[in-house]
């Protein structure tokens, strides 16, 4: 008889998802340094134009994924919605403005999402909150508590994979009933679950006296 197994560690949820423990150089780097690097990369993505520059920045994001030792299979699975969106953007922008512009915009989207996913995958949530709260201290002078700002940013980051998880559950349920091609079987349950999740989050925050 096999012995009982220990608790299964929760898998990483893809772009902007859960923290993935590790010992890579990016795991050891300070959260503030990684946040500053993400901001610099985002500025470069917006400022630089041309396919060569865009390809170079995408390569930088892929190198970060490799250096951070982020699970490749989980990354590909979690990035699927982003890649689909990027493909749609590429198709539309190619039709409207040419393939060079379409490729730039699509790759810019993929680059920023990959870089942000590396940040969340290699940084513990409590460390991220502490760093954001310290960076937001000047906001106290305009009446916004830094802790509230940090919490808002963390909730925004967590909401993205939560929404993807909700849509995945709804899609699987619709597929089990043979309704995967019926928009009503996808959109209505997804909207209901999303609103319910938002209300539950709001109730939890209110119970802790946050936002009063």
trRosetta pair geometry for C-beta under 8 A, 3 or more apart (Angstrom, degrees):
i j d omega theta_ij theta_ji phi_ij phi_ji
5 8 7.4 36 126 -62 122 81
10 18 6.4 -96 116 172 114 172
11 18 7.7 122 111 53 38 137
11 71 7.9 -64 -166 45 92 165
11 74 6.3 -165 168 -105 107 134
12 17 5.8 115 174 97 70 124
12 18 5.1 -148 -131 67 55 95
12 19 7.7 -112 -111 94 94 17
12 20 4.3 -14 -78 -74 133 111
12 70 7.4 -147 133 -161 168 83
12 71 5.7 160 42 28 132 123
12 74 4.8 91 76 145 101 158
12 78 7.7 -74 124 -35 87 149
12 121 6.1 37 -150 -127 137 103
13 17 3.0 -160 74 -162 89 137
13 18 4.8 93 4 -3 98 94
13 74 7.7 -37 -50 -177 2 116
13 78 6.2 111 141 -108 47 132
13 161 4.5 82 124 -174 129 143
13 164 7.8 139 162 77 104 120
13 165 6.8 -41 -156 -64 125 115
14 17 4.7 91 55 -23 52 140
14 74 6.0 -138 -75 162 63 81
14 75 6.7 134 -132 -121 63 31
14 77 6.2 -109 -87 92 118 75
14 78 1.4 177 -132 -134 121 145
14 79 6.4 -164 -165 -36 105 54
14 117 7.0 -60 154 -136 49 130
14 161 6.1 155 65 -118 92 110
14 164 6.9 -86 72 104 139 156
15 75 7.5 79 -55 -147 73 67
15 78 5.1 173 2 132 69 111
15 79 5.4 93 -33 -87 119 72
15 82 6.1 37 13 -23 164 142
15 113 5.1 4 -156 169 144 100
15 114 7.1 -72 -109 -89 111 39
15 116 7.0 57 -171 85 91 95
15 117 3.9 -78 -128 -82 62 127
15 160 7.3 -66 111 126 90 129
15 161 7.2 179 82 -77 56 96
16 113 7.3 -72 -26 -156 104 79
16 116 5.6 0 -76 126 91 112
16 117 5.7 -75 -33 -91 49 71
16 120 5.4 86 -137 15 39 157
16 157 5.3 -143 -167 -168 103 78
16 158 7.8 -156 152 -85 93 24
16 160 4.5 20 98 73 143 134
16 161 5.6 -165 96 -35 81 96
17 78 6.1 -91 -20 -142 138 151
17 117 7.1 21 15 -139 78 91
17 120 6.5 141 52 114 34 131
17 121 7.2 35 64 -79 79 85
17 161 4.0 105 -100 -89 81 158
18 120 7.6 133 93 145 4 105
18 121 7.6 53 90 -110 46 64
18 161 7.4 -127 -28 102 69 169
19 120 6.8 -112 -79 162 62 65
19 121 6.5 139 -136 -151 37 30
19 122 7.6 172 -146 -43 78 4
19 123 6.7 -109 -113 80 106 37
19 124 5.4 44 -125 -106 162 48
19 125 6.3 -118 -33 -29 127 79
20 70 6.3 118 51 -127 153 67
20 71 6.5 -153 -137 -7 154 98
20 121 4.6 -1 18 -170 107 89
20 122 7.1 -28 58 -73 86 50
21 27 7.7 67 -169 -135 42 141
22 27 4.7 -161 84 -54 84 149
22 68 7.2 107 76 175 154 64
22 69 5.3 172 -156 75 151 121
22 122 6.8 -57 52 -119 117 81
23 27 5.9 -107 -123 69 12 143
23 28 7.1 33 -169 -47 54 104
24 27 4.8 104 52 2 71 101
24 28 7.3 -146 95 0 41 87
24 67 6.1 131 176 151 127 61
24 68 5.2 149 90 -142 157 32
24 69 4.6 -177 -62 10 133 109
24 122 6.7 -73 64 -125 115 124
25 28 5.8 -63 -149 42 34 106
25 29 6.4 47 151 -38 67 100
25 67 6.1 -47 51 173 107 108
26 29 5.4 -38 -144 15 37 119
26 34 6.8 85 -161 -100 87 124
26 64 7.0 91 -82 -163 149 81
26 67 5.7 107 -25 117 115 100
26 68 4.2 -42 51 -95 147 86
26 118 6.6 -55 174 167 161 105
26 122 4.3 -14 123 178 105 167
27 68 7.1 121 -40 -145 78 74
27 122 4.8 -120 -80 -161 61 94
29 33 5.1 -107 172 78 105 128
29 34 5.5 116 108 -52 122 99
29 122 7.7 36 44 135 99 128
30 33 4.4 92 64 3 90 105
30 34 7.1 -165 91 -5 49 84
30 131 7.8 140 162 -101 85 132
31 34 5.7 -59 -149 40 36 108
31 35 6.1 36 155 -20 70 105
31 123 5.1 97 -108 -143 97 129
31 127 4.9 168 -39 141 139 102
31 128 5.5 -164 -150 -93 144 53
31 130 7.6 113 50 69 149 88
31 131 4.1 -135 101 -34 124 156
32 35 5.6 -52 -144 37 32 111
32 36 6.3 32 156 -18 65 105
32 131 5.0 -161 -63 -149 76 121
32 134 7.8 -51 -81 77 123 126
32 135 7.2 159 -119 -62 100 115
33 36 5.8 -55 -149 37 30 110
33 37 6.3 31 152 -20 64 107
34 37 5.5 -52 -146 36 34 114
34 38 6.4 36 154 -20 65 102
34 119 5.3 150 151 -124 120 90
34 122 7.2 -168 -118 86 159 114
34 123 6.2 -154 69 -62 155 131
35 38 5.7 -52 -149 34 32 111
35 39 6.5 33 152 -18 64 104
35 119 7.1 91 -83 -147 55 135
35 131 6.4 171 -12 137 143 136
35 132 7.8 166 -103 -77 158 75
35 135 7.5 -102 110 -47 156 159
36 39 5.7 -54 -150 36 33 112
36 40 6.4 33 152 -19 66 105
37 40 5.7 -53 -146 36 33 111
37 41 6.3 32 155 -18 66 105
38 41 5.7 -54 -146 38 31 110
38 42 6.3 33 154 -21 64 107
38 115 5.5 152 -124 142 85 114
38 116 6.4 86 -147 -88 133 63
38 119 5.4 -8 -64 -63 140 143
39 42 5.7 -55 -148 36 30 112
39 43 6.5 32 153 -20 64 103
40 43 5.7 -52 -150 34 32 112
40 44 6.5 31 152 -17 64 105
41 44 5.7 -55 -150 38 33 112
41 45 6.4 39 151 -25 66 103
41 57 6.9 137 -163 -157 89 105
41 60 6.8 -161 -126 111 119 136
41 61 7.5 117 -176 -74 145 88
41 111 7.4 -144 161 152 113 108
41 112 7.5 163 119 -105 104 64
41 115 5.3 -159 100 -139 154 167
42 45 5.5 -48 -148 31 33 115
42 46 6.6 26 155 -13 64 104
42 112 5.8 66 -107 -119 87 108
42 115 7.6 -154 -58 82 79 146
43 46 6.0 -61 -152 40 32 105
43 47 5.8 16 158 -12 69 117
44 47 5.8 -61 -130 45 29 103
44 48 5.4 10 178 -6 70 116
44 57 6.1 177 116 -105 114 129
45 48 7.0 -51 -119 41 14 95
45 54 8.0 71 -140 -120 71 71
45 57 5.7 155 -90 163 78 159
45 108 4.9 126 -178 -146 109 93
45 111 5.7 178 -106 91 130 133
45 112 5.9 -112 38 -61 176 99
46 108 7.8 97 -75 -158 47 134
48 53 4.0 -135 157 156 125 145
48 54 7.3 -177 109 -61 106 59
48 57 7.0 158 63 -39 139 133
49 53 6.7 66 74 51 18 139
49 104 7.1 12 -149 -145 62 154
50 53 4.7 81 70 14 95 104
50 54 6.7 -165 93 -9 47 91
50 100 8.0 -35 -141 -178 40 117
50 104 7.5 122 69 -97 10 127
51 54 5.5 -60 -144 40 33 114
51 55 6.1 33 159 -20 69 106
51 100 5.6 -95 -50 -144 111 88
51 103 6.0 23 -115 96 102 131
51 104 6.4 -107 -88 -69 58 89
52 55 5.9 -57 -147 37 29 109
52 56 6.4 31 154 -21 64 107
53 56 5.6 -54 -149 34 32 114
53 57 6.5 29 155 -16 66 104
54 57 6.0 -56 -149 37 31 107
54 58 6.4 31 153 -17 64 106
54 103 6.9 133 101 125 152 88
54 104 4.7 -138 -73 -124 156 71
54 107 4.8 99 164 85 112 134
54 108 6.4 -70 -135 -58 106 79
54 111 7.7 -138 -166 -30 71 143
55 58 5.7 -54 -148 38 33 112
55 59 6.3 38 152 -23 65 104
55 107 7.0 -41 -81 -178 48 164
56 59 5.6 -53 -152 33 31 114
56 60 6.7 38 148 -23 63 99
57 60 5.4 -44 -152 28 38 116
57 61 6.8 40 150 -18 64 99
57 107 7.7 120 76 138 98 108
57 108 7.7 24 92 -108 138 63
57 111 5.2 28 127 -143 100 156
58 61 5.6 -50 -154 34 37 112
58 62 6.5 36 149 -17 66 104
58 107 4.9 -65 -64 -174 134 111
58 110 6.4 30 -124 92 109 110
58 111 4.8 -103 -93 -81 63 104
58 114 7.9 79 -148 34 66 146
59 62 5.6 -53 -148 38 35 111
59 63 6.4 40 151 -22 66 103
60 63 5.6 -53 -150 34 32 113
60 64 6.6 35 150 -21 64 102
60 111 7.6 47 63 -151 91 111
60 115 7.9 13 111 -84 94 115
61 64 5.6 -51 -153 32 34 114
61 65 6.7 39 148 -21 64 99
61 110 7.4 160 89 126 158 77
61 111 4.6 -170 -26 -146 148 67
61 112 8.0 -80 -96 -41 143 18
61 114 4.1 89 167 90 124 126
61 115 4.9 -89 -118 -55 99 85
61 118 7.5 -168 -161 -11 72 133
62 65 5.5 -46 -152 30 38 115
62 66 6.6 35 150 -16 65 103
62 114 7.0 -18 -69 160 51 156
63 66 5.6 -55 -151 38 35 110
63 67 6.1 32 153 -18 69 107
64 67 5.7 -53 -138 40 32 108
64 68 5.9 25 162 -12 66 111
64 114 7.2 130 69 135 113 98
64 115 6.1 54 66 -115 159 70
64 118 4.6 -28 138 -98 112 177
65 68 6.1 -63 -144 44 23 105
65 70 5.1 -76 -157 41 73 120
65 72 7.7 90 154 -99 118 74
65 75 6.3 77 -153 -134 128 164
65 114 6.0 -57 -55 -177 117 110
65 117 7.8 18 -99 88 97 109
65 118 5.8 -119 -83 -80 55 115
66 69 7.4 24 176 -72 34 43
68 118 4.7 168 -5 -153 161 99
68 121 6.3 94 151 92 137 114
68 122 4.7 -101 -146 -59 117 134
70 74 7.5 -114 161 73 83 105
70 75 5.4 83 126 -64 113 126
70 117 7.1 83 -150 129 162 101
70 118 6.0 -108 -41 -108 140 72
70 121 4.9 48 -112 124 111 160
70 122 7.5 -84 -71 -49 96 95
71 74 4.0 49 94 23 119 112
71 75 6.2 172 90 -19 59 86
72 75 5.5 -55 -145 35 31 115
72 76 6.3 29 159 -18 66 104
73 76 5.9 -53 -148 36 30 108
73 77 6.3 25 155 -14 64 109
74 77 5.7 -56 -143 41 32 109
74 78 5.9 24 161 -13 68 113
75 78 6.1 -62 -141 44 24 104
75 79 5.8 16 162 -15 64 117
75 114 7.9 51 -167 -129 118 87
75 117 7.0 119 -130 135 93 146
76 79 5.9 -61 -137 42 24 106
76 80 7.1 54 155 -55 57 83
77 80 6.1 -25 -166 -20 33 114
78 117 7.4 143 108 -135 132 141
78 161 7.2 -21 -151 -118 118 104
78 164 7.2 78 -152 131 75 158
79 82 4.9 -60 -164 47 67 115
79 83 5.6 69 138 -27 89 102
79 110 7.7 60 -169 -141 123 88
79 113 7.0 130 -128 122 95 126
79 114 7.3 18 -108 -85 136 83
79 117 7.5 -66 -77 -43 99 167
80 83 5.7 -57 -144 37 30 110
80 84 6.4 32 157 -20 65 104
81 84 5.6 -52 -148 35 33 112
81 85 6.4 34 154 -17 65 105
81 164 5.8 -140 5 -121 150 112
81 167 7.8 83 -90 79 143 144
82 85 5.7 -54 -150 38 32 111
82 86 6.2 33 152 -19 66 107
82 109 6.9 -172 -173 141 96 104
82 110 6.4 126 143 -107 114 67
82 113 4.9 -170 -141 120 153 170
83 86 5.5 -51 -143 38 33 113
83 87 6.3 37 154 -23 64 102
83 110 7.0 50 -94 -103 66 113
84 87 5.7 -52 -150 33 31 112
84 88 6.6 30 152 -17 63 104
85 88 5.8 -55 -151 36 33 110
85 89 6.3 32 151 -17 66 106
85 109 6.9 -117 108 149 107 152
86 89 5.6 -53 -147 38 33 112
86 90 6.2 39 152 -24 65 105
86 106 4.1 99 -175 -161 88 88
86 107 7.5 89 -162 -63 129 31
86 109 5.1 -169 -96 78 97 126
86 110 5.2 21 -91 -52 158 100
87 90 5.5 -50 -147 34 31 115
87 91 6.4 32 155 -20 64 104
87 106 7.1 76 -72 -142 26 134
88 91 5.8 -53 -148 34 31 110
88 92 6.4 24 157 -13 65 107
89 92 6.0 -59 -145 41 30 105
89 93 5.9 18 164 -9 68 114
89 102 7.0 164 132 -155 68 77
89 105 5.6 -122 153 115 122 112
89 106 5.0 166 87 -87 108 82
89 109 6.6 101 40 -4 161 151
90 93 6.3 -62 -137 45 22 102
90 94 5.9 26 161 -23 62 112
90 102 4.5 90 -154 163 53 105
90 103 6.3 49 -131 -84 104 46
90 105 7.5 -178 -83 73 56 91
90 106 4.0 4 -65 -56 96 150
91 94 5.9 -58 -147 35 23 112
91 95 6.5 21 156 -15 60 108
91 102 7.2 131 -16 -158 10 139
92 95 5.8 -61 -154 38 31 109
92 96 6.0 10 157 -6 69 115
92 102 7.3 163 71 -118 49 110
93 96 5.7 -62 -134 48 33 101
93 97 5.3 -36 -173 40 73 106
93 98 7.8 -38 147 58 76 43
93 101 5.3 -127 165 111 114 93
93 102 3.5 161 90 -97 100 76
93 105 5.4 142 -52 39 171 138
93 106 7.3 -155 37 -35 134 93
94 97 7.5 -69 -101 59 13 62
94 98 6.5 -41 -143 142 49 16
94 99 4.6 28 -128 -94 102 61
94 101 7.7 175 -84 68 43 79
94 102 3.7 -38 -53 -17 72 163
94 103 7.7 63 -77 -34 100 71
95 102 7.9 83 8 -76 53 139
97 101 4.1 -44 112 65 119 151
97 102 6.8 157 67 -45 90 78
98 101 5.2 86 67 15 85 100
98 102 6.8 -154 98 -5 42 94
99 102 5.3 -58 -143 43 36 115
99 103 5.9 37 160 -22 71 106
100 103 6.0 -56 -148 36 26 108
100 104 6.4 27 154 -19 62 107
101 104 5.7 -55 -148 35 32 113
101 105 6.4 25 159 -14 67 107
102 105 6.2 -60 -147 38 28 104
102 106 6.1 22 160 -14 65 113
103 106 5.9 -59 -143 41 28 109
103 107 6.0 19 163 -11 66 113
104 107 6.3 -66 -145 43 22 102
104 108 6.1 28 157 -26 63 109
105 108 5.6 -51 -145 31 29 115
105 109 6.7 32 155 -20 61 102
106 109 5.9 -55 -158 31 31 111
106 110 6.7 24 150 -13 64 107
107 110 5.5 -53 -145 40 39 111
107 111 6.0 45 154 -27 69 105
108 111 5.7 -53 -146 33 29 114
108 112 6.5 23 160 -15 63 106
109 112 6.3 -60 -150 37 27 104
109 113 6.3 18 159 -12 64 112
110 113 6.0 -63 -146 42 28 107
110 114 6.1 28 159 -19 66 111
111 114 6.0 -60 -147 37 25 108
111 115 6.3 20 158 -15 63 109
112 115 5.9 -57 -146 39 29 109
112 116 6.2 27 156 -16 65 109
113 116 5.8 -56 -144 40 30 109
113 117 6.2 33 155 -23 64 107
114 117 5.6 -55 -147 34 30 112
114 118 6.6 33 153 -21 63 101
115 118 5.8 -51 -153 31 33 112
115 119 6.7 37 148 -21 63 102
116 119 5.5 -49 -153 31 37 116
116 120 6.6 25 156 -9 68 104
116 157 7.8 -151 173 -130 115 105
117 120 6.1 -58 -146 43 33 101
117 121 5.8 30 156 -19 67 114
118 121 5.7 -60 -138 42 28 110
118 122 6.0 1 168 1 65 117
119 122 6.7 -78 -145 46 18 91
119 123 5.8 -15 171 7 62 127
120 123 6.3 -71 -122 50 25 95
120 128 7.6 11 -114 -77 66 157
120 157 6.1 174 -92 174 136 131
123 127 5.8 -125 -176 83 85 116
123 128 5.1 94 135 -63 120 102
124 127 4.5 83 66 10 92 107
124 128 6.8 -159 92 -10 46 87
125 128 5.5 -56 -149 36 33 113
125 129 6.3 33 155 -20 67 105
125 154 6.5 84 -161 -147 98 128
126 129 5.7 -50 -146 35 33 112
126 130 6.4 35 154 -19 64 104
127 130 5.8 -53 -148 35 32 111
127 131 6.4 30 155 -18 65 107
128 131 5.9 -58 -149 37 30 109
128 132 6.3 26 156 -15 66 108
128 150 7.9 156 127 -167 71 103
128 154 6.5 129 108 -96 118 105
129 132 5.9 -57 -144 39 30 108
129 133 6.2 31 157 -21 65 108
129 147 8.0 36 175 -143 102 69
129 150 4.8 99 -155 155 68 126
129 151 7.0 36 -134 -75 112 57
129 154 5.8 -12 -84 -53 93 144
130 133 5.8 -56 -147 36 28 111
130 134 6.5 26 156 -17 63 105
130 150 7.8 82 -46 -154 12 158
131 134 5.9 -56 -151 36 31 108
131 135 6.3 26 154 -16 65 109
132 135 5.7 -57 -145 40 32 109
132 136 6.0 20 159 -12 67 114
132 146 7.7 167 126 175 67 90
132 149 6.7 -148 152 112 104 90
132 150 3.7 138 97 -117 114 92
132 153 5.5 -148 -150 54 156 144
132 154 7.3 -160 29 -43 158 93
133 136 6.0 -65 -142 44 27 104
133 137 7.4 62 153 -59 58 76
133 146 4.4 99 -160 135 66 109
133 147 5.3 19 -119 -87 121 55
133 149 7.4 144 -105 67 54 92
133 150 4.3 -44 -60 -33 76 148
134 137 6.1 -15 -165 -30 37 111
134 146 7.3 90 -55 171 14 149
135 146 7.9 152 67 -151 48 118
136 139 4.8 -25 178 15 85 124
136 140 8.0 110 133 -33 75 76
136 144 7.5 -82 170 113 115 108
136 146 3.9 151 92 -134 99 86
136 149 4.2 -168 -161 77 164 145
136 150 6.3 -150 19 -48 139 83
137 140 5.9 -26 -174 -4 52 115
137 146 5.1 -15 -81 -68 45 146
138 141 6.1 -36 -178 14 58 112
139 142 5.8 -62 -162 44 56 100
139 144 4.2 -50 156 75 112 109
139 145 7.8 -1 104 82 105 7
139 146 6.0 135 55 -82 106 69
139 149 5.8 78 66 -39 162 151
140 143 7.8 78 -173 -52 35 9
140 144 6.9 -107 -86 71 31 54
140 145 6.5 39 -105 -115 81 39
140 146 6.1 -40 -53 -30 96 91
144 148 6.4 -122 -177 71 75 120
144 149 5.9 69 149 -53 115 110
145 148 4.4 88 71 2 96 106
145 149 7.2 -166 94 -6 52 83
146 149 5.6 -55 -151 37 38 113
146 150 6.3 37 154 -19 70 105
147 150 5.7 -53 -147 37 33 111
147 151 6.3 34 154 -19 65 106
148 151 5.7 -55 -147 37 31 111
148 152 6.3 34 153 -23 65 105
148 210 7.2 162 -109 -164 88 96
148 211 7.6 133 -134 -78 116 59
149 152 5.7 -54 -149 33 31 112
149 153 6.6 28 155 -16 64 104
150 153 5.9 -55 -151 36 32 109
150 154 6.4 28 154 -16 66 108
151 154 5.7 -57 -146 39 32 110
151 155 6.2 33 155 -20 67 106
151 210 7.0 -85 122 -167 169 144
152 155 5.8 -55 -147 36 29 110
152 156 6.4 32 153 -21 63 105
153 156 5.6 -53 -150 33 32 113
153 157 6.5 30 154 -17 65 104
154 157 5.7 -53 -148 36 34 110
154 158 6.2 25 156 -13 67 109
155 158 5.8 -59 -143 43 30 106
155 159 6.1 42 154 -36 65 104
155 201 7.0 116 -146 -179 122 141
156 159 5.7 -48 -147 21 29 116
156 160 7.6 35 156 -27 57 94
157 160 6.5 -50 -168 15 34 109
158 161 6.7 -61 -162 44 45 96
158 162 6.0 46 147 -23 73 115
159 162 5.3 -63 -146 42 34 116
159 163 6.1 38 157 -24 70 103
160 163 6.0 -53 -151 31 27 108
160 164 6.7 24 152 -14 61 106
161 164 5.3 -53 -146 40 40 114
161 165 6.1 45 153 -24 69 102
162 165 5.6 -51 -148 34 31 113
162 166 6.5 35 151 -21 63 103
162 197 6.4 168 158 168 127 154
163 166 5.6 -51 -149 33 33 113
163 167 6.5 29 155 -14 66 104
163 194 6.4 33 -118 -113 86 113
164 167 5.9 -55 -147 39 31 108
164 168 6.3 34 153 -21 64 107
165 168 5.6 -56 -150 36 31 113
165 169 6.5 31 154 -19 65 104
166 169 5.9 -55 -151 34 31 109
166 170 6.4 27 154 -15 66 107
166 190 5.9 114 134 -143 105 77
166 193 4.9 174 -155 111 119 128
166 194 5.9 131 125 -72 167 77
166 197 6.8 -103 -77 -21 138 148
167 170 5.7 -54 -144 39 34 110
167 171 6.1 37 155 -22 66 106
167 186 7.6 38 -151 -173 82 97
167 190 5.4 30 -98 -124 69 130
168 171 5.7 -53 -145 36 30 112
168 172 6.4 29 157 -18 64 105
169 172 5.8 -55 -149 36 30 109
169 173 6.4 29 154 -18 65 107
169 193 7.5 -165 77 -169 125 173
170 173 5.7 -56 -148 37 32 111
170 174 6.3 30 154 -17 66 107
170 185 7.9 162 170 143 94 66
170 186 5.8 110 133 -145 118 57
170 189 4.7 163 -130 97 115 115
170 190 4.6 -89 -5 -69 169 84
170 193 6.8 -151 -61 14 114 143
171 174 5.8 -56 -146 39 30 109
171 175 6.2 32 154 -21 65 107
171 180 6.6 52 -165 -130 75 95
171 186 6.4 28 -88 -122 68 105
172 175 5.6 -53 -145 36 31 112
172 176 6.4 35 154 -23 63 104
173 176 5.7 -52 -151 31 32 113
173 177 6.8 15 154 -4 63 107
173 189 7.1 -94 76 125 138 167
174 177 6.0 -67 -152 46 34 101
174 179 4.5 -95 -166 83 85 89
174 180 5.0 126 117 -87 103 52
174 182 6.9 -149 -162 54 122 93
174 185 4.3 122 -123 135 117 117
174 186 5.6 -38 -37 -73 163 74
174 189 7.7 -171 -56 33 103 140
175 178 7.5 41 -172 -76 33 23
175 179 7.7 -111 -68 54 22 55
175 180 4.3 33 -88 -66 71 120
177 185 7.1 -145 75 -156 127 143
179 182 4.3 -44 -174 27 90 123
179 185 3.8 112 135 -41 127 176
180 185 7.5 -93 -84 91 20 130
180 186 7.7 61 -151 -64 46 114
182 185 4.1 66 86 6 109 112
182 186 7.1 161 91 -8 61 87
183 186 5.7 -69 -153 43 38 106
183 187 5.4 15 165 -8 81 116
184 187 6.4 -55 -119 44 27 97
184 188 5.5 16 -173 -8 65 120
185 188 7.4 -31 -103 38 13 101
185 189 7.0 2 180 2 45 117
186 189 7.1 -81 -159 44 16 96
186 190 6.1 8 161 -15 60 121
187 190 5.8 -66 -145 41 25 110
187 191 6.1 25 161 -21 66 109
188 191 5.9 -56 -146 34 27 109
188 192 6.5 25 157 -17 63 107
189 192 5.6 -56 -146 38 34 112
189 193 6.1 29 159 -16 68 108
190 193 6.0 -58 -145 40 28 107
190 194 6.1 30 156 -22 64 109
191 194 5.8 -56 -145 36 28 111
191 195 6.4 25 158 -15 64 106
192 195 6.1 -58 -149 38 28 107
192 196 6.2 27 154 -19 64 110
193 196 5.5 -55 -145 39 32 113
193 197 6.2 34 155 -22 66 104
194 197 5.8 -52 -148 34 30 110
194 198 6.4 30 153 -18 63 106
195 198 5.6 -55 -148 37 33 112
195 199 6.3 31 155 -18 66 106
196 199 5.8 -54 -146 38 30 109
196 200 6.3 32 154 -20 64 106
197 200 5.7 -54 -148 36 30 112
197 201 6.4 32 153 -19 64 105
198 201 5.7 -54 -150 35 31 111
198 202 6.4 30 152 -18 64 106
199 202 5.6 -53 -147 38 33 112
199 203 6.2 35 154 -20 66 105
200 203 5.7 -52 -146 36 31 111
200 204 6.4 32 154 -20 63 106
201 204 5.7 -56 -149 35 31 112
201 205 6.4 28 154 -16 65 106
202 205 5.8 -56 -148 38 32 109
202 206 6.2 30 155 -18 67 107
202 211 7.8 -62 -149 52 75 168
203 206 5.7 -54 -144 38 31 110
203 207 6.3 36 155 -25 65 105
204 207 5.7 -51 -148 31 30 114
204 208 6.9 16 155 -7 61 107
205 208 6.0 -67 -155 43 33 103
205 210 4.3 -83 -174 72 87 112
205 211 5.4 55 138 -2 120 126
206 209 7.5 48 -174 -73 35 20
206 210 7.2 -99 -74 56 26 67
206 211 6.4 -62 -84 61 66 118
206 212 7.4 101 -137 -61 70 90
209 212 5.7 -50 -166 1 64 128
